[in-house]
């Protein structure tokens, strides 16, 4: 049915008893009003596909949300598109699909799949930081519309929330995502180029005191931390290894556990931060701790610390960081050590710094300390000529630290003794 449509006609047209009725507007070619038996009214534009010649329809919107005047204006725009050889229905579908692929979420997925998981050991951390700090704000935004000021706003918000160091890490991650996008010819420029860090970082200085070492040793294997996770953190204090390396350790990486002269842990190249395999000699206390962890682990898993939710995977280093936070929240203020711990809670990395500091205090040369920490020499000799792994020196250094730690936890009363009983129940002794 074709009529010169007016607002009065559109508003007052009686619905059909069943089905629907379509009214064509003689004043705007192709514009139609569809009225259903339920009284719903909607606009559409009927046209022939410029390529196939098939009659098709493009939806414009519902009445009265879209008025007659607006419907005519939109229909005229669609007609111009058809005259230019464009099917507006197909074009709209393409734009809808493109809008999904042009979001920052889509870009971050490509970055993780095509770059981070292929080339970065920190890919899980990148994924977690994107999920926690970036995607909640940018997930559905077009990545090509995110500008320098958006990065600044995001990072400044984190600085204001008291996480300045993490703000710098997030800025670096965003820069990595956009560097990938530039290389993939998805954007023309990286909005983070030459953007200064938003937060002032302090060089880590936290080292555990004697009292804090004892507090940690006795308490970290007790609730709210599980004993298995506590043992992993004890290994960090005994070896100076990174918690991510400990968390993902495989049972097969440890050898000669019962031999004090040969016991060791070989970190493979694939999991080493500097890309070099690393041998860590195991002291008596370390051997005993690792043996207990092996006994507690699921024998069907190849990992020393398998995930409780997926035995085929290890726990993450983040689990150990969370455990340190939980332990710090539970120490109370019953002792000087508890008070100092609560006022400046150490991180897992502070355990590594404590090991380095203690080794130096025990008289270990800096070369041996660096070797224990798997710090790669950057000079020409170290990079190309001196390939000695200092295994004997590392064993001597870690044995000295084990002896000192054993004496410390044996001769110092546990700061937790007032609440959990005698610390003797939780002391491991070196053989």
Secondary structure, DSSP 4 states (H G I P E B T S, - for coil): -EE---HHHHHHPPPPSSSEEEEEETTSTTEEEEEETT--EEEEEEEE-TTT--EEEEEEEEETTS-HHHHHHHHHHHHHHHHTT--HHHHHHHHHHHHHHTBHHHHHHHHIIIIIHHH-TTHHHHHHHIIIIIHHHHTTSBGGG--HHHHHHHHHHHHHTT-HHHHHHHHHHHHHHHHHHHHTTS-S--TTTTPPPSSPPPPP-----HHHHHHHHHHTTSTTS-HHHHHHHHHHHHH---HHHHHT-BGGGEE-TT-TTT-EEEE-GGG-TTSS-EEEE--HHHHHHHHHHHHHS-TT-SBTTB-SS-TTSBPPHHHHHHHHHHHHHH-TTSSHHHHHHHHTPPPHHHHHHHHHHHHHHTT--HHHHHHHTTPPP-SHHHHHT-----HHHHHHHHHHHHHHHHHHHHHS--TTHHHH--GGGG-----
